Amino acid sequence: MAYYEAKARGGAAVVHVGEAYIDSIHGVDIPKYLALDTDECVSHLATVADAINKHGAVASIELMHAGMFASQSFIDNNTVWAPSQVTIGGNSDKASARLHGATLPEMPEEVILETIEKYAQAALRVQKAGFKMVLVHGGHGWLLNQFMSPLVNKRTDKWGGSTENRMRFPIAVCDRIKEVCGKNFMIDFRMSADEVNSVGYKIEDGVEMAKQIDGHCDIIHCSVGNHEVIESFVVMHPSMFLPDGVNMKYAAEVKKHVKTPVATVGSHTDPALMEKALADGIVDVIEIGRGLIADPDLPNKARAGKTCDINQCLRCYTCFSQLKNECSRVYCSRQKRGSARRPFYLT
């Protein structure tokens, strides 16, 4: 709660609570994350929503399903589905390594429909807890992205084939959330506008996908990459060797083709560059991850003209290394050691 409240107090307009599963039986990769498929989550999340909302920020939460990379569900002997039947090959990513050699069945249509409803009911639960927004994760290789991908989705029914058919699942999720939670309950739809690797889809495909989801959500949130293709990692989460805001160009291209406001994410640390992008209409929303771990007061300091006081993210991956080691805390290398060093506890 303190981790998310610090961001709200620091001036962020929206604070997203990280990965939360809409199906804790069939969709789990990392078991320590939140589960939203029972009413037991409501009272606990209400304290987090209140901590965010009381500072004037909008409390949001990320809805996700690991799909064919639900490695923990597989280990627990629960059925794991893929968009199309597939045998998982191994690479350096933990999820695929734990599933290496497994042949996963095609997700039946009745399960697709059940999963759409699970997204909606998860959104309704967090709305009851005081959240005013959800981030529907349709990028980075998770379930909705798997259905969106022409490389992975080889179905021949209405859920596969054309771009329109491959986008049917994520659109149905967004539409059903609006039906259940009301039109004023906001949806931030995250997608990989480009998978930035040698085998994935490109920005031209991402633009066509964005045109399909246009009007079904409130923000089209343009990230890039696929966590199962290791060459994507340092672009999906840009390293210190890439320019500030390196992935904004993908969001800018999507914005040319849609009416829904477009967000950019990926190594935004310089307030002057962020402000210029907004003022010039290149994008509509700036989303910040690691920058608010390094300094949750970044927005307020920028607003007050104290940019020199911002503890800027170095993109050193210290925070990622803790997660890869399955630690429950995220440390930033730029925070002072000793009593002043602030660990952030993830739920």
Phi, psi and omega in degrees: 000318180296325180299312182283326179295325180299323179292319179295315179296331182279357172109004177294141181285322178228139176240114178272127169279136189294186192320130177221128187278136176270349178217099185277003176260311188252354189237023190258128171260298180254115191290344185282351182283168183292151174243134184243016186260013170222160181290350181297339183283341192297310185294324180291317181289336180298325179292325179289314179301317180297320180297327179280310186297327186293345178263007178091358177276164176264124178279127179228163179214145184272124177262125181215160177215128186283346178058233184289352177250027177281072189295322180291322176299320179296316179297327179278009177065030173262152181296133175241126183253154171242163176303320175227156179304135185209148170255124186282125173268158182270144167216196187282353178281140184299319183301309182289330178296321180288339180257004188307127178089350182284136173261118185256139182281161174291136180292120179294156182300322180295329177286323175303313181295320176297321181290321174304316180292327178295321175300314183295317181290327174296318178297321179295321179296315182288331174297318178296331180281351178112002176283145184247008187196152170230150171257109178274116187276105178244028181229185167065010177101003178280182192309306184296322176296326178297320177289328181286335188278124176292341179286324185261321184274104180249021182294155178246005178265196184288354180261008180208172179102258182290164176302318179302316180290320181291336178270357183299319181296303180298325177295317179297323177298311181296316181296320181291323176298318178297321179297318185279319188259348181097155186292339181273355175276117192276148177237121171259110183263113179271132176224158169272107182293334177209136181276359172041046172212173189286346183245347185273179179282162185251181185298328179299320177290320179298321178297317179296322177295317180297322178297329178287319183279347181306128180090351180259355179218176183261335177219133169262111191261104189266100168260192177216167168093174178216122187292347179272354177245108194299330180295343179281337194303311186282359171256320175299320174239084193306138179278175180291351181267003178249155183294158175300133179064035187300332184266004181298331183299331179288317177296321180297322179291318178299319183301332180295342191242000184228162176261336179294138176306142185245134178251148173245150178215150176126090173062053172263111183234338185262111181302326181296318179291321178295314181297320180295319180298320178289315182296325181277355179074020179292319174220171181254335186219139173252127177248136187233131177252278184298330180300328179272350169282316178297320180207098180294347178269009183309311182299315181295321179294320178295318181297325182273002180076017181259050184296332179291341180272354182288131177275087190288143176296135179267354185056047183267351178072015175300318180297321179293322183298326178294319180292320180296331176274008180059034173282150181270005182234148176249121177253148174249132182294342182271354176276141184296142178284164181086213187295334182275350182286128188252109174279140176253123183268126178266140176281000000 
